[in-house]
Amino acid sequence: MPLKTIINALIYNKIALWILLICNLAGTIYGYIWYDTQLSVTDWQFLMFVPDSPTASLFLCLVILAFIANKNIAIIEALAFVSLFKYGVWAVLMNIIMFIDERQIFLNGLMLIFSHGIMAIEAIIFYPRMKVTVIGLVVAMIWVFHNDVIDYIFKQYPYYPFIEQHLSAIAYLSMWLSIIAILLYLWRTFKSKTFDHF
């Protein structure tokens, strides 16, 4: 069966969408629980910007719900795509680099690579059904770059000694992942040279 047929079955079939929604919702809840300790000592103004990956997954849950209802919510779709791809790839890279740095492979790190790799893949899989718009682009850009400022200037990144030890390099990498995610979101406009305003 062609890959495109499989992808269409996933993103247009309502039974498949319900299954994906349940799986992503479970992952979202687990993600917020994983951040519980850090959130408990985080100042209130930073709370919504600390759990980056679960929030990206939450955006996707809202997108899937809209797809089930045969609707598009361009702003949420942009937030979902950009944040899923960025934080999915970010977590995969961080854990691989940490394995190399520590010269040891951790089971928890393998789980994070697997789960966050799926996040990045889901961004690509759902992209054909998403509506690319100017307002979506602007909101997604503000969101990811603002998150970078919160994470690396206000020091609200995930609590890992590894990140603290390599903060400048990781902040630089994160900025480029934001840029790459935004360029990928715009891929359809590069191909068609058209852009929906709303």
N, C-alpha and C positions, 0 to 999 in steps of 0.2 A: 504494500500500500504506500503511495507517495507521501512524503513528509508533509506536504501542503495539505493533503486530505486529512491527515491526522490532526494537524494544527487547527484546521477549520472545524473539525469535530469537537475539539476541546473548547474553542472560543465561541461557537454558535449553538452547540447542543445544550439545552437547558439542564438535562440530567448531569452532564459533565460539568457544567458551570456550578450547579449546586454542590457537587462533590468537591470541586476546587475551592468553593467558598468555605465549606466546612473545614477543609484542611488548612486553608490560610487563616481562618478565624482561630483555630486551635493554636497555630503557630504564633499568631499575634498575641493571644492571651499569655502563652508561655513566655514570649519575648518581654512583655511588660512585667511579668513576675520575675524574670531574670534580672531586670533592672531595679527591682524593689529596694535593695539595700542602698544603691546609689541615690535613688529618688527620695528615700527617707531623709537624706541629709542635704538635698539640693534646695537652694533658694527658690521660692515660688515662681519668680519671673523666668527661671530657666527650665521649669518642669516639662513643658511640652516639647522642648528641643533636645532633651537628653536621650530618650529612647528612640534613636533614629531608625533602626531596622524594624521594630514593631510598628512604628508609625507608618513607615513605607508599606508594610504589609496591610495595615488598616486601610490605607488609601486604596490598595488593590481590592480589598473586601468590598468597599463602597462601589468601586468600578464594576465588579462582578455583579453586585446587586442591581446596578443600573442596567447592565447587559441583560440580565434575566428579565427585566421589565422592558427590554427593547429600547433603552434610552442611552444617550451619551451625555456625560457630564465632563466637558472638555477640561476644565480646570483641575478636577480631581484626577482625570486620566493623565494629564501632564505631570502632576505631583507624583502619581503612582509610578509612571514610567521612569522619570528621572531619579527619584529616590530609590526605587527598587534596584535599578541598574547600578547606581553609584554605591549604595551601601552593601549591595550584594557582592560586587566586585571588591570593594574596600575590605570587607571581612575576610573574603577568600585570600586576598593578598596579605593581609595582616597576619593571619594564622600561618600561612606558608613561610613568610619571612621570620615569624617567631620560631617556627620549627627549626629553621636554618640557624637562627641566632642562638637558640638554646641547645642545638644539636640533639634534639629530642622531639618525638612526636607524641602529642597528647590526645587522648580519646575525645575529650571535650572540644579540642580544636578541630578534629576531624568532623565531629558533628556540626560544628559551626560552619566549616567549609561546605559541607553537603547542603545544609539548610539555606545558607546565604547564596550558594551557587544556584539553587533552585529559584531564589528571588530574582536574580539577574536574568535567568532563562525565561521566567514568567514575563518579565518586562518585554522581552523580544517576542515571545509567543503572542501576547495580547496586543502588541503594537498595531498589527493590521486592522484591528477593529476600533482603534482609538481615533479620535478626531484631533488633528493637530491645528492649534489656533494661536493667534498672537497673544491673546490674554492668558492662555494656558502657558505659553512660553515665558511670559513676564512673571507670572506668579511662581512658576517652578524655579526660575532663575533666582528670584528673591529668596525663596525658601531654602534652596541648597547653599547659596553663598552666605546667607544669614546664619545657617546652621554651622558652616565652617568657622565663622567669626565666633559664635557661641562656644563651639568645641575647642578651638585652638587659641583664642585670645582670652576668653573668659574661663578657659580650662574646664569645660564640662564634657570632655571626651570620656569614653568608657574607662573605668578604673582598671588599668593594666600597667604594671611597672614597665613593661616593654614599650608602651606608647610614650610614657613619660620620659624614658631614656632617649627616645628618637623623635621627640615632638616636632622639631622644625621640619625634618624630612617627611614625616607622616602628614603634617599640615600641607606641605607642598604637593605631595601625592594626592591628597584629598581634593585640593583645588583643581588639579588636572582631571581627576575623575568627575568632578562637577561639570567641567567644560566638555569632556567627552560625552557624558550622559546627555547634556543639552544638545550637542551636535547630532547625536543619534536620534534624539526626539525630532529634530528638524530634517531627518533623512528624507522623508517623503516630499518635503518642499524642495529639497535639492534636486530630486528626480523629476518632479512635475512642474517646478517653478511656479506653483500656485500656493496660496496661503489663505486659510480661513481666518477672518478677523475675530469671530466670536465662536 
